[in-house]
Amino acid sequence: MPIDFRSEQLIARVRSSDGSGEVERRLEVRFDPLLGTTARIAQGVSLPTAGPSALAPFQPEDPKCPFCLPRLLEVTPRILPNICVDGRIRQGETTLFPNVVPYSQYAAVAPFSTRHWLALRDFTPRLIADNLAAALRYVRHVHDVDGGVQHCAYNINYLYPSGGSLPHPHAQIFADPYPTTMMRLQYQAGERYWSEHGGSFWEALVEAEERRGERFVGRIGASSWITAFAPLGFNEVRAVVSGRETFLDLTDDDAEALALGVSRVLSWYEASGYNSFNLAFYSGPLSGAHYFRPNLITVTRSALVPNYRSDAMHLERLHWEAAVDRPPEALAAELRDHFLEA
């Protein structure tokens, strides 16, 4: 089935500062093969990095942190008893509870551990798998009680540049009757692709990327890992879970495979000098979506340093278009070595 990897090459020319000639800058505009949105790979764009010492001020335990013991059990809210009789969901080092900020009707928070600080290399496959498993249990409990909740996602904001409000690492669960804009766009485009081509866009994408090899990173279980042809952000890595439609279909093996892949990506981020990231893992509508495949996106943000700058400007926030520094093919080549050796 066809996947269109369309890009356009542009040249920007300016007169040199001394007036002696012209200076050329290259710009590539890429079109997302599912949504048709565009991204720009612009010569001269940069994303700040930092060494480990930049994070030293954020590592000591904070006696006011609500996710550290004993405050975790004293100040965090409890899940309604008709959803979970225990009030909180525990899995390994994870404790999941409702979010007092209602980003969705059944918003929840899941700290990865009672340990206040985790470097990116400390996000082990076990920690991530337990955290994701707790989130999936919560989604199933909510859906059993309220069938109107059809749309869910698993999200991470790590450190302040990502929008995180606390350095204590945690995931956020979205469960709501209404999809986010990105989820809705994926549903609509995925369903349209199925009606036109008789198959899942995401399965076709994985097949095309593996055949081309330029952005394909590897497989772990049912999950396939690639870099994005038209990125939403810096150092973007994506995963697709084949043969599944929603979070309700995911198995323990799927969670383990995703956790291993995420752990390897985060380790690569840290080795490359990045310390802040966003992650989103999208489900299809819980009633079933034959056209959809659960898919994950993770991007780096500006490194947290004393005077860090935001990497989201007018293009990202108001034009919904990313401008990034490196071609996804270069990212894939670098990540592939790290991913396969880990």
N, C-alpha and C positions, 0 to 999 in steps of 0.2 A: 504493500500500500504506500502511496506517495507521501513523502515528507519533504517539504520545500525549505531548503536552507538558503535563503536569499540574503545577499549583502550587496551594498553599494560602496565603492571606493571614491573618496573625495580628496582633493588637495586644496589646502588653504595656503595662499601665498601672501607674504608681506615684504615690504622693503626693509633691508637690513638697517640697523641703527646708524651705521656710518654712511649709508646711502650708496654702498658699493655694489649692491646686487640684491637679488631676491632670496628669501628664505622660505623653504617649503615645510609644511607640517601635514602629516597624513591623518586622515579621519576615515573610519569605517563605520557605516550605519548598517546594523543587522536587524532583521525582522524575525520575531519569535515565530517558530513554525506552527504553534497552536493558536496563540492569541492575536498575532499580527502586530503586537506592540514592538517598538523599536528600542534599541540600545546603541550606545556609541562607544567605540574603542578609540580613544583620542590620545595622540602622541603628546606627552607633556603632563598628563594627569598623574597624580601620585597619591598614595595612601600612606600616612605616617605609620612607622613601626616603632618598637621600643624593646629594650632589653628587660630582663627579669627584675632589675633593681627598681624600675619605675613603679612596680606594684607593691613594694615593701610597705608603704603607709596603709594599705588596705587589708593586710593580712592578719594583724592582731585581732583577737576576739573582742567583740563589742558587747558589753554587758546589757546594752539596750536592744540588741538584735532579737527580733521576735522568732527567728528560726533556729536559735541556739537553745539548748537545754539550760535551765528548766523552763525558760519562758515559752518555748514551743508548745508545751502542754498546758500552760497557764493562760496565755493570751490569745491563741489562735482559735477561731470559731470551729464549730462542729457541723458535720453533714446532718441533714434532717434524718430522723430515725427511720422514716419510710423508705429512704434511699440506702442508708447504711446504718445498721443498729449500733455499730461501734463508734460512730461519730467521726472517725478518721480512718483512712485506709493506709495500712503499713505494708511495705514490701521491701525486704532487705533494710537498707539504711534510709529509705524514703518514708516520709509521712505526708500524706495528702489530706488537705482540708479545704473548705470553701474559701474563695477570695472575697474579702470584704469590699473590694472595688469591683462592681459588676460589669466587667467587660463583656460578659454574656450572661444569659439567664442562670446558668449553672456553672459559673466561672469557678475554677479551683486552682490552688497553688500546691506544688509538690517539691519541697526542698530535696536535693539529692542526698543530703546527709545532715546530721547535726553538727558536723565539722563546719566551722565558719568559713574556711577558705579552701578552695580547690583551684590549683593552677590547671591550665587546659590539659596538661599531661596526666592530671589526677582524675579526669573523667574516664574512668575505666569502663570497659564493656559491661562489667557486672553492675556498676552504679547506674549506668544509663539504661540497661535492660530492666532493672528493678523499677526505676522511675517510670519508664514507658509502660511497663506492665501494670503499675498502680494506676496510671492514667487510663489505660484501656479498661481496667476493672471498673473504674469510676464511670466511664462512658456507658458501659453495659448496664450498671446499676441505674443510672439516670434514665436511659432509654427504656428499661423495663418498667419504670414508674411513670414516665411521661413520654408517650410515643410521638408527641408533637415536636420533640427535640430531634431534629434530623441532621444537624450540621455541627461538626466538631473538628477540632484541630489541636495539635500538641505543639507548644511554642516555647522558645527559650530566648530571653534577653540576658546576655552575660556582660556585666559591668556597665558603668554609666554611659559610655558612648553608644551602647545598643538600646538605651532607654530603660535599662534596669535601675530599679530604685534602691536595691540593696546589693552589696557585694557577695552576700551569702548565696551560693548558686541554687537556682530553683527553676522549675518549669511551670508554665501556665497552661491550663486546659480550657479550651473554648467549647461550650456546648450550648446550642441555641436553636430556636425555631427558624432563624434567618441566617443565611450564609453571609460571610464577609464578601466584599467586592471581588477579591481574588478568587475565592471559592466559587462564586456565582459565574465569573467569567470562565473559569476552568470547566464547570459543569456545562455551560452553554456551548462552548467551543468543542468540548469532548463529545457531546451528544450530536452536534452538527457533523463532526468528522465521521462518527459511526454511521450516521444516516447516509452520508455521501460515499463512504468507502467500505462499509460493512465490517468494521473491526475497530479495536481500541487504538486511539492515537498513541497512548503511552507504550503499548506493546510494539507498535510500528516504529516509534521513536527509538526504543531500545535496540530493536533489530537494525535500524538504519545506522545508529551510532556505533554499534559493535562492528558492523560491516565496514564502515568508513575508518574506524579506529582512531580518528584525530582527537576526539573528546571522550572516548570510552575509557574508563578507569579500571573497572573490574566488576565481578559478581561475588556476592556473598549470599548463599541460600537463594531465596526468591527475589532478592533485591539486586538491582543493577545500578551502578554508580557512574555518573558522567559529569562533565562540566557543561555549563549552559551555553548554547550557541549564541543567544542574545540575553546576556545576564541582566538580572535585576539589581545586582550589587557586586562589590569587589570580591574576587576569589570565590565565586559562586560554585558550589558543588550540589548536584541533585541526585536523588535516588528514586527509583520506581520499584514498587513491589508488584511483581507479575502475578496474574491469576487471582488477585483479590480485588474487591470492589470498595469495601468500607472497613472501618476500624473493627467492626463486629466480626469480620472474616479473618483477622490477623491471628496467627498462632503464636505460641511461646517461641517457636523456632524463628518466626518472622521478627519478633521483638529482639531476640538474641542477635540475629544477623544485622538488623538495623543498628543496634547498639555497637557492634563491632566496627561497622563502617563509620559511624559518627565519631567514635573514639579515635580512629585512625586519621580522620579529617582534622579533628581538633588538635591532635598531636602535630600534624603537619602545619597547621596554622601557627602554633606556638614556635615550632622550629623556624618558621619564616618571619618571626618577629611581630606577629599579631596577638593581641590578648583580649579582644572583645569581639563578640559575634552575635548574630541572630539566627534562629532556626525556626522553621515552620514545617509541620507535617500535616498534610491535608487528607481528610477522608471524603469519600463520596457520600451522598445522602444515605442515611442509615436504613431507609426502606429498601435500598438496593439501587445500583446504578451500573447496568451492564457495560456501559461505555467507559466507566471511570476506573482508574487504578490509583491507590494511595501513593502519594508522591511527596518527597521531602526536599526542602531547599535550605541551604545554609550559606551565609555570607559573612565576611569579616567586616568590622567597623573600624574607625580610626582607633589606633592604639591609645590606651589610657595612659597619659603622661600628665605632668602638672598643668600644662597649658594645651591640652588636646583640642583639636577643632572637630566640628561635626563634618562628616563626609556626605551628609544629605543637604543639597542646596536646592535652588529653584527647579533644576531639571528633575530631581528625584521627587520632591514633595508636590510640586505644582504642575509639572509636565508628565509625571509618571514615566520618566525615562532616565535610565542610568547612564553615566559616563564613567568608564573604567579604564584601568591603566594597562592591562595586559590581555592579549588574545586568549580565549578559553583553551585553545590548542596548546599554548605554552603552559598553562596551569595544569592541564591533564598530563602532559609529559612529566612535569615535576612531581605532581601528586602520585602518579602511577607507580613510580619507584618507591616512594614512601609507603603507599597503600599496600603494595604487594610484599614489601620486606617486613612490615610490622608484624 
